[in-house]
Amino acid sequence: MNIKNKIQRYVRVLKITKKPTKEEFFASSKVTGLGLLLIGAVGFVIFFIAYLSGIFN
């Protein structure tokens, strides 16, 4: 695949994309934030269990 074709594909994709509305942006932000909190909580629980079991002592 040559560079010209690749650039044309990128331009085509950029032409069909749109800026999200405020509602879409806030919904995406909420889902992302909740995912980060969930992953952090799971990591903390795993660390806490390992700490209590004496792995880090």
C-alpha positions as CSV (number, residue, x, y, z in Angstrom):
1,M,0.0,0.0,0.0
2,N,1.5,3.3,-1.0
3,I,1.4,6.5,1.0
4,K,-1.1,8.3,-1.3
5,N,-3.7,5.6,-0.8
6,K,-3.2,5.6,2.9
7,I,-3.7,9.4,3.1
8,Q,-6.8,9.1,0.9
9,R,-8.3,6.6,3.3
10,Y,-7.5,8.8,6.3
11,V,-9.2,11.8,4.6
12,R,-12.3,9.7,3.8
13,V,-12.6,8.7,7.4
14,L,-12.2,12.3,8.6
15,K,-14.9,13.5,6.2
16,I,-17.5,11.1,7.7
17,T,-16.7,11.8,11.3
18,K,-18.6,14.4,13.4
19,K,-18.0,16.3,16.5
20,P,-20.0,14.8,19.5
21,T,-22.8,16.7,21.0
22,K,-22.5,17.8,24.7
23,E,-24.7,14.9,25.7
24,E,-22.6,12.4,23.9
25,F,-19.4,13.8,25.3
26,F,-20.7,13.8,28.9
27,A,-22.0,10.3,28.5
28,S,-18.6,9.1,27.1
29,S,-16.9,10.9,30.0
30,K,-19.1,9.3,32.6
31,V,-18.5,5.8,31.2
32,T,-14.8,6.4,31.0
33,G,-14.7,7.8,34.5
34,L,-16.7,4.8,35.9
35,G,-14.4,2.4,34.1
36,L,-11.3,4.1,35.6
37,L,-12.8,4.0,39.1
38,L,-13.8,0.3,38.7
39,I,-10.4,-0.7,37.5
40,G,-8.8,1.2,40.3
41,A,-11.1,-0.3,42.9
42,V,-10.3,-3.8,41.6
43,G,-6.6,-3.1,41.8
44,F,-6.9,-1.7,45.3
45,V,-8.9,-4.8,46.5
46,I,-6.2,-7.1,45.0
47,F,-3.4,-5.1,46.6
48,F,-5.2,-5.1,50.0
49,I,-5.8,-8.8,49.9
50,A,-2.2,-9.4,49.0
51,Y,-1.1,-7.0,51.8
52,L,-3.3,-8.8,54.4
53,S,-2.1,-12.2,53.3
54,G,1.5,-11.1,54.0
55,I,2.9,-11.1,50.5
56,F,4.3,-7.6,50.9
57,N,5.6,-8.1,54.5
